[in-house]
Structure formats: structure tokens, C-alpha cells
């Protein structure tokens, strides 16, 4: 079954990511995501929409046993090949095949934008967390996805601008680059926050990270990531028994 274009795009995605990950992961998200994953003790984790397993391997290197969930067969196969001791499961985020209260940490690393029923997925992420567990999310910012249709364009004065439209509408957007052709979803930030709050989670961390550690020749690219931040990082906790009134 083709999942959101990913079956057709799997080989191009693997070529795009390589073993190190793309620019945004390497120079914007990886540092903060690994820091937050290790900020509280966690014996095990679930990485939902793990792709080729890159962040699962990073979690394992940090001493956190990670289970990867990935519905795209080719990406899941490569994840298992690259991590012989890892666990990779064929499942969708909207129906995780695990009992409730199984994991200390749940991760959605740029996967919510690919999930049509994100509300069901968030409810499932909360369900499989133990009390006191954390949900760590990296996602595209909503004002970035509101401009997916046009991206950076030349303004009337010759300056590059990033127009935003239809911000409050939830809508799919076909995106394509270097052989990858998939559907991403735009939602206003309020839609995500309402779903997370509705799942009984408590926000404990939020950031819109800037690029860091990039090569000097990438300064112009980094500037675009600062002018219109591509990513946000959120951490949510599931109240423990002692936290429930």
C-alpha cells in the first residue's frame, strides 16, 4: 500500500538524507532534539514515523532503547539493516500496536505533517506513554506550512519574501523536491495545541530553534531559516498519578 506518496519516494528520500540527515536536521534540530531526549531519565522510547531509523540510532547511542514505527516498507527495511539490534514495526501513528503506558518517551520527529488524522495520532502517542512520560515533537512551523504553496518569491521591490495565506485552514499540500513527491499537511498551531491539551498532556518546553554549527559557506541558507523559522520543538508530559488532582 502506498502511504502518502512515501512508497514511491523512498529511494529518493534515502538519497536525500544519506547517513547524516539533511541540512535542517543536522544544523537546526538534532542538537536540541537529542538534548531534550536526554533531559529526563528514559529507559525506552518510541519514534513514530521513524523513516530510515536515524533518530532511533541516535537515541540508542544515548542509552535509550528505541522502537521505531514506520509504515513505509522500504524505509523500515533500511532502518533494520542499519540497526541490527533495533526494533522496527510496521504500523500507523493513528493505531499504535502497543499497550497503554508502555514507553517513557515518545518522539515525533517531523512526522506530524505527514499524518492525515493527526488528532488520532496524538491521542495514541499519549496513550502509550507511562505516567510521567514525555512526548517530544519536532514539526514544521505553521506559518511555514501556510506558505508551502509558493515558498520564497521575489517581492515587488526585488527582495525575497515568504507569503503566508489561508493560515487558519487545515489543508493538504503536495510537495516535491529531488525525486520526492509526498503530501504534507498545514494546520494552524492552535489545532496542534488543542489536540495535545485534549489528550491530557502538559506543555513543558517550547522553542523555535535557530541554525547553529553550520559551515561558513551556508550563511545565506541559515539566514533564510532565521527569517522564517522552519521548525518548532515542543515537549509535553503525561501527568503522573501524583500529579492528577
Helices and strands as residue ranges (DSSP letters): H 6-17, H 23-24, I 25-29, H 30-37, E 44-48, H 54-61, E 65-69, H 73-82, E 87-89, E 103-109, G 112-114, H 118-128, E 129-140, H 142-145, E 152-154, E 160-162, E 171-177, E 180-186, H 189-198, E 201-207, G 216-218, H 219-227, E 231-238, G 241-243
